[in-house]
Amino acid sequence: MDSIAQLLYLVAAALFILGLKNLSSARTARRGNFLAATGMFIAVVVTLFDRQIVEFQYIILGVIVGGTIGVTMEKRVQMTAMPQMVALLNGFGGGASALVAFSEYFWLPEVAGLHILITLILSVLIGTLTFFGSIIAFSKLQGLLQDAPVVFPLQKIFNGILLLAVVVLGVIFILNPTLWWILLIIAVIAAILGITSVLPIGGADMPVVISLLNSYSGIAAAMTGFVLSNNMLIIGGSLVGAAGFILTDLMCKAMNRSLPNVLFAAVGATTEQLKKIAAQRSVTRYTPEDAVTMLDSASSVIIVPGYGLAVSQAQSVLHEMTTFLMKRGAKVRYAIHPVAGRMPGHMNVLLAEANVSYDLLVEMDDINDDFKATDIALVIGANDVVNPAARSKKESVLYGMPILNVDHARSVMIVKRSLAPGFAGEDNELFYSDKTMMVFGDAKNVLTKIVQNLKDSEK
């Protein structure tokens, strides 16, 4: 039976790897999810039977309750809330790993191996930190806490002392594993670390935070796999941990910032600062009718979606407008910045929900040179990812971040609620350019008016 279980675990691991490979492209992402989910189903079933579980009633109850919650979330959670849901699910993964590892402690032999004790400590530490850090990330994304960094004096030193305390307590526990209460103290310290490590991170850096917490949850699962001597959990956790860390690195490169800078620089402005900056200057306002006049004569349009598009849930009406323009002969594409939105791939997921063809979604590096030959660059709810300050303003927190070359287009049209800067708190000179049309309002309302006027012009 053990050999069959290991063989099936190998099949599940192969499905995990194939799933990750397919998740690297929006076109094959659904297939990737299906393959990975199938692998997880096989792994769970094999584990249940391999461990010779006699009473399944609690497991069945957990499946029913958890499945009901999952289906309810799938039906009720809007696309705008997807980032915070991902953050929450990362937290659940970390918390589950910590609880399983802690409960397994009471079943360990009196003389446990050194690697078991070390991984037990790491699982409790990383899993608990991930859970509470994810709760803070969820609260920031949900608006329960402010987006701006929350800092207090000697915060880094405080966190360093907590980490040192964990090391000392870990050594004491390894020397005397009967002191089970030390694991509880480590869990409490980890909870504090999770809170204090995410609070100083601003909303603009949430894509990096979500990726990092995802990596943490995988590492916690792998550590729990060592405690349980379960190869499948080790492999699955390692894959998630490695994939999350690689994605974190890619997000950092997309912002031209190091991971320590993201975690400790407290980048972002408060709501009061944003309002103050927004009130300093004014622009000429344009109407949706003016926008129709421009779009009606454009032969090429590049659309830059941002978080504002998700907030207004305007992806479907934007797709309708795009389809209308393409029927008229215009070349329309979407320029996707890696860190647009609140999580990695946020814009891809958002547009996929509206059935936008994958062929129209173009990554930043592949489309940036095309802006100079484009009639209109239409920016909807994006800010920092199109801010020219990233190229020229050395004192700006955005300096050096690769941006979409929207300002190189012949004309720029920006749909936005106000002149408020992005999460970085940097005013955007693009708003005040002579070739920029500022159309203020909720993206869905503005685009709906544009579509209606385009249809009317056909009559």
C-alpha positions in Angstrom: 0.0 0.0 0.0 2.8 2.4 0.8 4.4 2.0 -2.6 1.1 2.7 -4.3 0.6 5.8 -2.1 4.0 7.1 -3.0 3.3 6.5 -6.7 0.1 8.4 -6.5 1.9 11.2 -4.6 4.3 11.4 -7.5 1.4 11.7 -10.0 -0.1 14.5 -7.8 3.3 16.3 -7.7 3.6 16.1 -11.5 0.1 17.6 -11.8 1.1 20.4 -9.4 4.1 21.2 -11.6 2.1 21.1 -14.8 -0.5 23.3 -13.2 2.1 25.9 -12.3 3.5 25.8 -15.8 0.0 26.5 -17.3 -0.6 29.3 -14.8 2.2 31.2 -16.3 -0.1 32.3 -19.2 -3.6 33.8 -19.0 -4.6 31.6 -22.0 -3.8 28.3 -20.1 -4.5 29.5 -16.6 -7.9 27.6 -16.3 -6.2 24.4 -17.4 -3.5 25.0 -14.8 -6.1 25.4 -12.1 -7.8 22.2 -13.1 -4.6 20.2 -13.2 -3.4 21.5 -9.8 -6.8 20.9 -8.3 -6.9 17.4 -9.6 -3.4 16.8 -8.1 -4.6 18.1 -4.7 -7.7 15.9 -4.8 -5.5 12.8 -5.4 -3.1 13.8 -2.7 -5.9 14.4 -0.1 -7.7 11.1 -0.9 -4.4 9.1 -0.8 -3.5 10.7 2.5 -6.9 9.9 4.1 -6.6 6.2 3.2 -2.8 5.8 3.6 -3.0 7.2 7.2 -5.7 4.5 8.0 -8.2 6.9 9.4 -11.1 5.0 11.0 -13.6 7.7 11.7 -14.4 10.0 8.8 -17.3 11.9 10.3 -15.3 15.0 11.3 -13.5 15.0 8.0 -16.8 14.8 6.1 -18.2 17.6 8.3 -15.2 19.7 7.6 -15.5 19.1 3.8 -19.2 20.1 3.9 -18.6 23.3 6.0 -15.5 24.3 4.1 -17.0 23.5 0.7 -20.1 25.5 1.5 -18.0 28.5 2.6 -15.9 28.2 -0.6 -18.9 28.0 -2.9 -20.5 31.0 -1.1 -17.3 33.1 -1.5 -17.1 32.1 -5.2 -20.6 33.3 -5.8 -20.7 36.4 -3.7 -17.2 37.9 -3.8 -16.9 40.6 -6.5 -13.9 40.8 -8.7 -13.0 44.1 -7.0 -12.6 42.0 -3.8 -10.4 39.3 -5.3 -7.1 40.7 -3.9 -8.3 40.7 -0.3 -9.8 37.2 -0.8 -6.4 35.9 -2.0 -4.8 37.5 1.0 -7.3 35.8 3.3 -6.8 32.4 1.7 -3.0 32.8 2.1 -3.7 33.4 5.8 -5.9 30.3 6.1 -3.1 28.2 4.6 -0.6 29.5 7.0 -2.9 29.2 10.0 -3.8 25.6 9.1 -0.2 24.6 8.8 0.6 26.1 12.3 -2.4 24.3 13.9 -1.6 21.0 12.3 2.1 21.2 13.4 1.2 22.2 16.9 -1.4 19.4 17.3 1.2 16.9 15.9 3.6 17.8 18.7 1.5 15.9 21.2 1.8 12.7 19.0 5.6 12.9 18.6 7.8 10.2 20.2 9.6 11.1 23.4 12.9 11.4 21.5 12.1 13.3 18.3 14.7 14.1 15.7 16.4 17.5 15.6 15.0 18.2 12.1 11.5 17.5 13.4 11.8 19.9 16.3 13.3 22.7 14.1 10.6 22.3 11.4 7.9 22.2 14.1 9.1 25.6 15.4 9.4 27.0 11.9 5.9 25.8 11.0 4.3 27.4 14.1 6.4 30.6 13.5 5.8 31.1 9.8 2.3 29.8 9.7 1.1 32.1 12.5 3.0 35.1 11.1 1.4 34.4 7.7 -2.1 34.2 9.2 -2.0 37.5 11.1 0.0 39.3 8.4 -2.7 38.2 5.9 -5.4 39.5 8.1 -3.8 42.9 8.2 -3.3 42.8 4.4 -7.0 41.8 4.0 -8.0 44.7 6.3 -6.0 47.2 4.3 -7.4 46.0 1.0 -10.9 45.9 2.4 -10.7 49.4 3.7 -10.9 48.4 7.4 -7.5 49.9 7.9 -5.9 52.8 6.1 -3.9 52.1 3.0 -1.1 54.3 4.1 1.9 52.9 6.0 1.4 52.7 9.8 4.6 53.1 11.6 5.7 53.7 15.2 9.1 54.7 16.7 11.7 51.9 16.8 9.5 49.6 14.9 12.3 47.8 13.1 14.3 47.3 16.4 11.1 46.0 18.0 10.6 43.4 15.3 14.3 42.5 15.5 14.0 41.9 19.3 11.0 39.7 18.7 12.9 37.6 16.1 15.8 37.2 18.5 13.3 36.1 21.3 12.0 33.4 18.9 15.6 32.1 18.3 16.3 32.0 22.0 13.0 30.3 22.8 13.5 27.8 19.9 16.9 26.8 21.3 15.4 26.2 24.8 12.6 24.2 23.3 15.0 22.0 21.3 17.0 21.4 24.5 13.9 20.4 26.4 11.0 19.5 24.0 8.7 18.8 27.0 8.2 22.6 27.4 5.2 22.7 25.1 4.1 26.1 26.3 7.2 27.6 24.5 5.4 26.8 21.2 2.5 28.9 22.4 4.8 31.9 23.2 6.4 31.6 19.8 2.9 31.6 18.2 2.0 34.8 20.1 5.3 36.5 19.1 4.7 35.3 15.5 1.2 36.9 15.6 2.7 40.2 16.7 5.4 40.0 14.0 2.7 39.3 11.4 0.8 42.5 12.4 3.8 44.8 12.8 5.5 43.6 9.5 2.5 44.3 7.3 1.2 47.5 8.9 4.1 49.6 7.6 3.4 48.6 4.0 1.4 50.9 1.8 -1.4 50.0 -0.6 0.9 50.4 -3.7 3.0 47.5 -2.5 0.2 45.1 -1.9 0.9 43.0 -5.0 4.3 42.3 -3.5 2.9 41.6 0.0 0.3 39.1 -1.3 3.0 37.3 -3.3 5.3 37.1 -0.3 2.5 35.9 2.0 1.7 33.3 -0.5 5.3 32.2 -0.4 5.2 32.1 3.4 2.1 29.9 3.4 3.9 27.4 1.1 7.0 27.3 3.3 4.8 26.8 6.4 3.1 23.9 4.7 6.5 22.3 3.7 7.7 22.6 7.3 4.6 20.9 8.5 5.3 18.2 5.9 8.6 17.4 7.6 6.9 17.3 11.0 4.3 14.8 9.6 6.9 13.0 7.4 4.5 13.5 4.5 6.4 13.8 1.2 3.4 15.3 -0.7 3.0 18.2 1.7 6.8 18.9 1.5 6.6 18.9 -2.3 3.4 21.0 -2.6 4.6 23.5 0.1 8.0 23.8 -1.6 6.4 24.5 -5.0 4.1 27.2 -3.5 6.9 28.7 -1.5 9.3 28.8 -4.5 6.6 30.1 -6.9 5.5 32.8 -4.5 9.1 34.0 -3.9 9.8 34.1 -7.7 6.6 36.1 -8.2 7.6 38.4 -5.4 11.0 39.0 -7.0 9.3 39.7 -10.4 6.9 42.2 -8.7 9.9 44.0 -7.1 11.7 44.2 -10.4 8.6 45.6 -12.0 8.8 48.5 -9.5 12.6 48.7 -9.6 12.8 48.2 -5.9 14.3 45.7 -3.5 12.3 43.5 -1.2 13.7 45.2 1.9 12.7 48.6 0.5 9.1 47.3 0.0 9.0 45.8 3.5 10.7 48.6 5.5 10.6 51.8 3.5 6.9 52.6 4.4 6.2 54.0 1.0 2.8 55.7 0.6 0.9 58.8 1.5 -1.9 59.3 4.0 -5.4 60.3 2.8 -4.9 63.8 4.1 -1.6 64.1 2.1 -3.3 62.9 -1.1 -6.1 65.4 -0.7 -3.6 68.2 -0.1 -1.7 67.3 -3.2 -4.8 67.0 -5.3 -6.1 70.4 -4.3 -2.9 72.2 -5.4 -3.5 72.3 -9.2 -6.4 72.2 -11.7 -6.8 71.0 -15.3 -9.2 71.5 -18.1 -12.1 69.1 -17.9 -13.5 67.2 -20.8 -16.9 65.4 -21.2 -17.7 61.9 -22.4 -19.1 63.6 -25.5 -15.6 65.1 -26.2 -14.1 61.7 -25.7 -16.4 60.2 -28.3 -15.3 62.8 -30.8 -11.7 61.7 -30.3 -12.3 58.0 -30.2 -14.5 58.2 -33.3 -11.6 59.4 -35.4 -8.9 57.2 -33.9 -7.4 54.4 -35.9 -5.3 53.0 -33.0 -6.1 52.9 -29.3 -4.1 51.4 -26.4 -6.1 51.0 -23.2 -4.3 51.1 -19.8 -6.5 49.6 -17.1 -5.8 50.2 -13.4 -7.4 49.6 -10.0 -10.0 52.3 -10.7 -11.4 50.0 -13.4 -11.8 47.2 -10.8 -13.4 49.5 -8.2 -16.1 50.7 -10.6 -16.6 47.2 -12.1 -16.4 48.7 -15.5 -14.7 45.8 -17.3 -17.8 44.7 -19.2 -18.8 48.1 -20.5 -15.1 48.7 -21.4 -15.2 45.5 -23.4 -18.3 46.6 -25.1 -16.7 49.9 -26.1 -13.6 48.0 -27.3 -15.7 45.7 -29.5 -17.5 48.7 -30.9 -14.3 50.5 -31.9 -12.8 47.4 -33.4 -15.9 46.9 -35.6 -15.3 50.4 -36.9 -11.8 49.4 -37.9 -9.8 50.7 -35.0 -6.8 48.7 -33.7 -7.4 48.3 -30.0 -5.2 46.6 -27.4 -4.8 46.6 -23.6 -1.4 47.5 -22.1 -0.9 45.4 -18.9 1.6 46.6 -16.2 2.8 43.9 -13.9 1.8 45.7 -10.7 -1.4 47.4 -11.8 -4.1 46.8 -9.3 -3.8 45.1 -5.9 -2.5 41.7 -6.7 -0.3 40.0 -9.3 -2.3 39.5 -12.5 -5.2 41.6 -11.2 -5.9 43.2 -14.6 -5.6 40.0 -16.5 -8.2 38.3 -14.2 -10.5 41.4 -14.3 -10.5 41.5 -18.1 -10.9 37.8 -18.4 -14.1 38.0 -16.4 -15.4 40.3 -19.1 -14.4 37.8 -21.8 -11.7 40.0 -23.3 -9.7 38.0 -25.8 -6.2 37.1 -24.5 -4.8 38.2 -27.8 -5.7 41.8 -26.9 -3.7 41.8 -23.6 -0.1 42.8 -24.1 2.6 43.0 -21.5 4.4 46.2 -20.8 7.7 45.3 -22.4 6.0 44.2 -25.6 3.8 47.3 -26.1 5.8 50.2 -24.7 7.4 51.0 -28.1 4.0 51.1 -29.8 2.7 54.1 -27.9 4.5 56.6 -30.0 2.6 55.4 -33.1 -0.8 55.3 -31.3 -3.5 57.9 -31.8 -5.0 57.6 -28.3 -3.7 56.1 -25.0 -6.9 55.6 -22.9 -6.0 55.4 -19.2 -8.8 54.1 -16.9 -8.2 54.2 -13.2 -4.4 53.8 -13.4 -1.9 56.4 -11.9 1.5 55.4 -10.6 2.2 52.9 -13.5 1.9 55.8 -16.0 3.5 58.6 -14.0 6.5 60.1 -15.9 8.1 61.1 -12.5 9.4 57.5 -12.5 11.8 58.5 -15.3 12.9 62.0 -14.3 12.2 62.8 -10.7 15.1 61.4 -8.7 13.7 62.3 -5.3 10.4 60.5 -6.1 9.7 57.1 -4.5 8.6 56.0 -8.0 12.0 56.9 -9.6 13.4 54.0 -11.6 10.1 52.0 -11.7 9.4 50.9 -15.3 6.2 52.5 -16.5 3.9 52.4 -19.5 4.9 55.0 -22.1 1.5 56.6 -22.2 2.9 60.1 -22.5 4.5 59.1 -25.9 1.1 58.6 -27.5 -0.2 61.3 -29.8 -3.1 62.0 -27.4 -3.9 60.8 -23.9 -7.3 60.4 -22.4 -7.6 59.7 -18.7 -10.8 58.6 -17.0 -10.4 59.2 -13.2 -12.5 60.3 -10.3 -10.2 63.1 -9.3 -6.7 64.5 -9.5 -5.7 62.6 -6.4 -2.2 61.0 -6.8 -1.7 57.2 -6.7 -0.8 55.2 -3.6 2.8 56.4 -3.7 1.6 60.0 -3.1 3.4 61.4 -6.2 1.5 64.0 -8.3 1.2 63.0 -11.9 2.4 65.6 -14.5 0.7 63.6 -17.2 -2.6 65.0 -15.9 -1.5 68.5 -16.8 0.0 67.9 -20.2 -1.4 69.8 -23.2 -2.2 66.6 -25.0 -4.1 65.0 -22.1 -7.9 64.9 -21.8 -9.1 64.5 -18.3 -12.6 63.0 -18.1 -13.6 62.9 -14.5 -16.1 60.5 -13.0 -16.8 56.9 -12.1 -15.3 54.8 -14.9 -18.4 52.7 -15.4 -20.6 55.8 -15.7 -18.2 57.5 -18.1 -17.7 54.5 -20.3 -21.4 53.8 -20.4 -22.0 57.4 -21.7 -19.2 56.9 -24.3 -20.7 53.7 -25.6 -24.2 55.2 -25.8 -22.8 58.2 -27.7 -20.9 56.0 -30.1 -24.0 54.0 -30.8 -26.0 57.2 -31.3 -23.4 58.4 -33.8 -24.2 55.3 -35.9 -27.8 56.2 -36.3 
